[in-house]
């Protein structure tokens, strides 16, 4: 972990920051709510930061009132101008004349204001899952209707492992990540200050600043939407900043580093350097299996968080048992399910069928989806269009149902498996129409 340092603002506050790497360009990274001391404790977060530090000198900036920066009174929250000046102070402290400003989530308000008011210090702007405004109005119909119900939940679970469900649905069932997410949120602030900041951020409106931004801008947006972010907010920003480039990516995590961050950072690297990074992955033909617990939200409400966690542990044990039986490899947790791969499609289908049958004893139903295709091997992780197709096929399945793509049925022809034609479907984000089949 790099050393945490402090920069003194004109009004006497100390703002924490870190510097990692070197290179021809400075990158000022404004993370979602900060806590620079804790970021490196999560391996995927550390991996994403290391990737960015190889593009240029990475400057991780905190915000006043949060993390290990100086505290501020609860009744005197900072203005966007004050947060913008904190960025300038940190850049001055490290001798940076201008930087590419990279913002994640709520830090976008800070980055947008800085880019509009300090264009001479902003080499380029990168916005990840950003919004210029949150709440719906007559002139902003894409905004959220209300946030109080979400805020009530956030306040109740502040600093607990339940934070993981809001931060990264793709990793929420991982107990190690849940423990880190809880510690990260406590490191950001206590509940009173955290909730005050969230309500203040939801009241901000940076729409009028967008036309004033005349620097190269890249807007990266997750396609599946988030409870805390208006759908279409990234596209709105890109449409109102002259010349902005808009890229939509798969996933729904608020945290940019948890769900296929390599592809996201590839876009950032190409935007900054002008060169698309060469892929360093191997490929293999694999059958991809996705599972998902049906009606998990209702079940949590029915039995409570503690019993739900015990139920998920039993669910995971059953799945691990069947993966071992059929020589499958668990790649990752995906919220309330798993992603696994097999080197044989017939074994994958039998495993999915047995998993759906086995978990009924726990009082839950699981859906499953399979696709066989070429996947990218990235260490222990996988990527590529085959993974997206498997996820989309799973989303079409009903309780206890196993759905497969036409590729799977073709490859298991002659086996004892039987299928029912479920017709032709359009899979979100995947070109063409796809024939889907249910395992009989």
C-alpha positions in Angstrom: 0.0 0.0 0.0 1.4 3.4 -0.9 2.1 6.0 1.8 -0.8 8.3 2.7 0.1 12.0 2.7 -1.7 15.3 3.4 -2.1 18.5 1.5 -3.0 21.7 3.4 -5.9 23.7 2.0 -6.1 27.5 2.1 -8.7 27.3 4.9 -6.4 25.1 7.0 -7.8 21.6 6.5 -5.6 18.6 5.7 -6.8 16.4 2.8 -5.4 12.9 2.4 -4.0 11.6 -0.9 -1.7 8.9 -2.3 0.7 8.8 -5.2 1.4 5.6 -7.1 3.6 5.0 -10.2 5.0 7.4 -12.7 4.5 8.2 -16.4 4.0 10.9 -19.0 0.6 11.9 -17.7 -0.9 12.5 -14.2 -4.2 10.8 -13.3 -6.2 12.4 -10.5 -8.5 9.6 -9.3 -11.6 10.7 -7.3 -13.0 7.4 -5.8 -16.6 6.8 -4.8 -16.5 8.2 -1.2 -12.8 7.8 -0.8 -11.1 6.1 2.2 -7.7 5.8 0.6 -6.2 3.8 3.5 -8.7 0.9 2.9 -8.9 0.7 -0.9 -5.8 -1.4 -1.2 -7.1 -4.1 1.2 -9.5 -5.5 -1.5 -7.5 -7.4 -4.1 -9.7 -6.4 -7.1 -9.6 -2.7 -6.0 -5.8 -2.9 -5.7 -5.5 -4.6 -9.1 -7.5 -1.9 -10.7 -5.5 0.9 -9.1 -2.2 -0.8 -10.1 -3.5 -1.0 -13.7 -4.2 2.8 -13.7 -0.8 3.5 -12.1 0.9 1.9 -15.2 -0.9 4.3 -17.5 0.5 7.4 -15.7 1.3 8.8 -12.2 -1.9 7.9 -10.2 -2.9 10.5 -7.6 -5.7 9.1 -5.4 -7.6 12.0 -3.8 -9.8 12.0 -0.7 -12.5 14.6 0.1 -12.6 16.9 3.1 -14.8 15.5 5.9 -14.4 11.8 4.8 -11.9 9.1 5.3 -8.6 10.1 7.1 -8.9 13.7 5.9 -9.8 16.4 8.5 -13.3 16.2 9.8 -15.8 19.0 9.3 -18.9 20.0 11.3 -22.0 18.0 10.4 -23.9 21.3 10.0 -21.3 22.7 7.6 -21.0 20.4 4.6 -18.6 21.5 1.8 -19.7 23.2 -1.4 -18.7 21.8 -4.8 -16.3 24.7 -5.0 -14.6 23.6 -1.8 -14.2 20.1 -3.0 -12.9 21.4 -6.3 -10.3 23.5 -4.5 -9.2 20.3 -2.6 -8.3 18.7 -5.9 -6.3 21.8 -6.9 -4.5 21.8 -3.6 -3.5 18.2 -4.0 -2.3 18.7 -7.5 -0.2 21.7 -6.3 1.2 19.6 -3.5 2.5 16.9 -5.9 3.7 19.4 -8.5 1.1 18.5 -11.1 0.3 21.3 -13.6 -2.6 19.3 -15.2 -4.1 15.9 -14.8 -6.6 13.5 -16.4 -9.4 13.6 -13.8 -11.1 10.2 -13.3 -14.3 10.1 -11.2 -16.3 7.2 -9.9 -20.0 7.5 -8.8 -20.8 10.5 -6.6 -17.3 11.9 -7.1 -18.5 13.0 -10.6 -20.1 16.1 -9.1 -16.7 17.1 -7.8 -15.0 16.3 -11.2 -17.5 18.1 -13.3 -17.2 21.3 -11.3 -13.4 21.1 -11.4 -13.3 20.5 -15.2 -15.7 23.4 -15.7 -13.9 25.9 -13.5 -10.2 24.7 -13.9 -9.9 23.7 -17.6 -6.3 24.7 -17.6 -5.6 22.1 -14.9 -7.8 19.4 -16.5 -6.1 17.5 -19.3 -9.1 15.3 -19.8 -12.1 14.0 -17.9 -13.3 10.4 -17.3 -16.6 9.8 -15.6 -17.5 6.2 -14.4 -21.2 5.7 -13.6 -21.7 9.4 -13.2 -24.7 11.7 -12.7 -25.1 15.5 -13.1 -28.3 15.3 -11.1 -30.3 12.6 -9.3 -33.9 13.6 -8.6 -36.7 13.6 -11.1 -38.3 16.9 -12.2 -40.2 18.2 -15.2 -37.0 19.1 -16.9 -35.2 15.9 -15.8 -37.6 13.0 -16.4 -34.8 10.4 -16.1 -34.2 11.2 -12.5 -35.1 9.0 -9.5 -38.7 9.5 -8.1 -37.5 9.4 -4.5 -34.5 8.3 -2.5 -35.9 8.2 1.0 -36.7 4.5 1.0 -33.2 3.7 -0.2 -31.7 6.1 2.4 -33.6 4.4 5.2 -32.1 1.1 4.3 -28.6 2.6 3.9 -28.8 4.2 7.4 -30.0 0.9 9.0 -27.1 -1.2 7.5 -24.4 1.4 7.6 -21.0 -0.2 8.3 -22.2 -3.8 8.0 -21.7 -6.5 5.5 -25.0 -5.6 3.9 -23.2 -2.7 2.4 -21.8 -5.1 -0.2 -25.3 -5.5 -1.8 -25.4 -1.8 -2.7 -21.7 -1.5 -3.5 -21.3 -4.6 -5.7 -24.2 -7.0 -6.4 -21.7 -9.2 -8.3 -19.7 -9.9 -5.1 -22.4 -9.4 -2.4 -22.5 -13.1 -1.5 -18.7 -13.3 -0.9 -18.2 -13.0 2.9 -14.7 -11.7 2.6 -15.8 -8.9 0.3 -18.7 -8.2 2.7 -16.3 -7.8 5.6 -14.1 -5.5 3.6 -17.1 -3.4 2.4 -18.3 -3.0 6.0 -14.8 -1.8 7.1 -14.5 0.4 4.1 -17.8 2.2 4.8 -16.9 2.7 8.5 -13.5 4.1 7.3 -15.4 6.6 5.1 -17.4 8.1 8.0 -19.9 7.3 10.7 -23.5 6.9 9.8 -24.7 10.5 10.7 -22.0 12.1 8.5 -22.4 9.5 5.8 -26.1 10.0 5.5 -25.7 13.8 5.6 -23.3 13.6 2.7 -25.6 11.3 0.7 -28.6 13.6 1.1 -26.5 16.6 0.2 -25.1 14.8 -2.9 -28.6 13.9 -4.0 -29.6 17.5 -3.9 -26.7 18.7 -6.2 -27.4 19.7 -9.8 -24.4 20.1 -12.2 -26.4 20.2 -15.4 -25.7 23.9 -16.0 -21.9 23.2 -15.8 -22.0 20.6 -18.6 -21.9 23.0 -21.7 -19.0 24.8 -20.1 -16.8 21.7 -20.2 -14.7 21.9 -23.4 -12.0 19.3 -22.7 -11.8 15.6 -24.0 -14.4 13.6 -22.0 -15.1 9.9 -21.7 -18.3 8.7 -20.1 -18.4 5.1 -19.0 -21.8 3.7 -17.9 -22.9 0.3 -16.7 -25.8 -0.9 -18.8 -27.9 -2.7 -16.2 -28.6 0.3 -14.0 -28.3 0.9 -10.3 -30.8 1.7 -7.5 -28.8 4.9 -6.6 -28.2 6.2 -10.1 -30.8 7.4 -12.7 -30.9 5.2 -15.8 -29.5 7.2 -18.7 -27.6 9.6 -16.5 -24.3 8.9 -18.2 -25.8 9.3 -21.7 -27.4 12.6 -20.6 -23.9 13.9 -19.5 -22.3 12.8 -22.8 -25.1 14.5 -24.8 -24.5 17.8 -23.0 -20.7 17.9 -23.1 -19.4 18.8 -26.6 -17.5 16.0 -28.2 -17.8 13.6 -25.2 -17.4 9.9 -26.0 -20.0 7.6 -24.4 -19.4 3.9 -23.8 -21.9 1.4 -22.2 -20.5 -1.6 -20.4 -22.1 -4.7 -19.0 -22.7 -5.0 -15.2 -24.5 -3.1 -12.4 -21.9 -2.6 -9.7 -21.5 0.9 -8.2 -17.9 0.0 -7.5 -16.0 0.2 -10.8 -13.4 -2.4 -9.8 -15.5 -5.4 -9.0 -17.2 -6.4 -12.2 -15.0 -6.8 -15.4 -12.8 -3.8 -14.5 -10.1 -4.8 -17.0 -12.4 -3.9 -19.9 -13.3 -0.6 -18.3 -9.7 0.3 -17.7 -8.9 -0.7 -21.3 -11.2 2.1 -22.4 -9.6 4.6 -20.1 -6.1 3.6 -21.3 -7.1 4.0 -24.9 -8.7 7.3 -24.2 -5.6 8.7 -22.4 -2.9 7.2 -24.6 -4.6 6.9 -27.9 -3.6 3.2 -28.1 -5.8 0.3 -27.3 -4.0 -2.1 -25.0 -3.0 -5.4 -26.5 -5.0 -8.3 -24.9 -2.8 -10.5 -22.7 -5.4 -13.3 -22.4 -5.6 -16.9 -23.5 -8.8 -18.4 -24.9 -10.5 -21.7 -24.5 -13.8 -23.3 -25.4 -15.9 -23.7 -22.2 -19.4 -24.2 -21.1 -20.4 -21.3 -18.9 -23.0 -21.8 -16.1 -24.8 -19.0 -14.2 -27.2 -19.7 -11.3 -29.3 -17.3 -9.4 -31.6 -17.6 -6.4 -35.2 -16.6 -7.4 -37.0 -14.2 -5.2 -34.1 -13.5 -2.9 -35.3 -10.1 -1.8 -38.6 -11.5 -0.6 -36.9 -14.3 1.2 -34.5 -11.9 3.0 -37.6 -9.9 4.1 -39.3 -13.1 5.3 -36.5 -14.6 7.3 -34.1 -11.7 8.2 -30.5 -11.0 7.3 -28.9 -13.5 9.8 -30.9 -16.5 8.7 -30.5 -15.5 5.0 -26.7 -15.5 5.4 -26.8 -19.0 7.0 -29.1 -20.1 4.1 -26.7 -18.8 1.5 -23.8 -20.7 3.2 -25.8 -23.9 2.9 -26.6 -23.0 -0.7 -22.9 -22.5 -1.5 -22.0 -25.8 0.1 -24.5 -27.7 -2.0 -23.3 -26.0 -5.2 -19.7 -26.7 -4.4 -20.6 -30.4 -3.9 -22.2 -30.7 -7.3 -19.5 -28.7 -9.0 -17.0 -31.2 -7.6 -19.1 -34.2 -8.8 -19.2 -32.9 -12.4 -15.7 -31.4 -12.5 -16.9 -27.8 -12.7 -14.8 -24.8 -11.6 -16.4 -22.0 -9.7 -15.2 -18.7 -11.1 -17.1 -16.2 -9.0 -20.1 -15.4 -6.8 -22.7 -13.3 -8.7 -24.9 -11.8 -6.1 -27.1 -14.7 -5.0 -25.6 -17.2 -7.4 -22.4 -18.4 -9.0 -20.5 -18.4 -12.3 -18.8 -21.7 -13.2 -17.1 -23.2 -16.2 -17.0 -26.8 -17.5 -14.9 -28.5 -20.2 -17.9 -30.6 -21.1 -21.4 -29.3 -21.9 -23.3 -32.5 -21.0 -21.7 -32.5 -17.5 -22.5 -28.8 -17.1 -26.2 -29.4 -17.9 -26.5 -32.4 -15.5 -24.8 -30.3 -12.8 -27.2 -27.4 -13.3 -30.2 -29.7 -13.2 -29.0 -31.3 -9.9 -28.3 -28.0 -8.3 -31.8 -26.8 -9.1 -33.2 -30.0 -7.5 -30.9 -30.0 -4.5 -31.5 -26.4 -3.3 -35.3 -27.0 -3.0 -34.6 -28.8 0.3 -33.5 -25.4 1.6 -36.8 -23.8 0.7 -35.5 -21.8 -2.2 -35.6 -22.0 -6.0 -32.7 -21.4 -8.3 -32.6 -20.6 -12.0 -29.7 -21.6 -14.3 -28.4 -20.7 -17.7 -25.7 -22.3 -19.9 -23.9 -21.4 -23.0 -20.8 -22.9 -24.7 -18.4 -20.6 -26.4 -14.8 -19.2 -26.5 -14.0 -17.5 -23.2 -11.0 -15.3 -22.3 -8.9 -16.7 -19.5 -7.6 -13.9 -17.2 -5.9 -15.7 -14.4 -8.7 -17.0 -12.2 -11.3 -14.8 -14.0 -12.9 -15.2 -17.4 -14.4 -12.8 -19.9 -15.7 -12.5 -23.4 -19.1 -12.5 -25.1 -19.8 -16.2 -24.1 -20.0 -15.1 -20.5 -22.5 -12.3 -21.3 -24.6 -14.8 -23.3 -24.6 -17.2 -20.4 -25.7 -14.5 -18.0 -28.6 -13.4 -20.3 -29.8 -17.0 -20.8 -29.9 -17.4 -17.0 -32.0 -14.2 -16.7 -34.7 -15.8 -18.9 -35.1 -18.9 -16.8 -38.0 -19.4 -14.4 -37.8 -20.9 -10.8 -36.1 -24.3 -11.0 -35.6 -24.1 -14.7 -32.4 -24.7 -16.7 -32.1 -22.9 -20.0 -29.4 -23.4 -22.6 -28.4 -21.9 -25.9 -28.6 -23.6 -29.2 -24.8 -24.1 -29.1 -25.2 -26.4 -26.0 -28.0 -28.5 -27.6 -25.9 -29.0 -30.7 -22.8 -30.2 -28.7 -24.7 -32.7 -26.6 -26.6 -34.3 -29.5 -26.8 -38.1 -29.0 -26.7 -37.8 -25.2 -29.6 -38.7 -22.9 -30.5 -35.1 -22.5 -33.8 -33.8 -23.8 -34.8 -30.2 -24.5 -37.9 -28.2 -25.0 -37.8 -25.3 -27.5 -38.4 -22.0 -25.8 -38.3 -20.0 -29.0 -36.1 -17.2 -30.4 -35.0 -14.4 -28.0 -33.1 -11.1 -28.2 -30.4 -11.1 -25.5 -29.6 -7.6 -24.2 -26.2 -6.3 -25.4 -25.7 -9.4 -27.6 -26.0 -9.2 -31.4 -28.6 -11.2 -33.3 -31.5 -13.5 -32.2 -30.8 -16.6 -30.1 -32.7 -19.9 -29.9 -33.2 -20.9 -26.3 -34.1 -24.4 -24.9 -35.3 -25.7 -21.6 -33.8 -28.9 -20.2 -36.7 -31.4 -20.0 
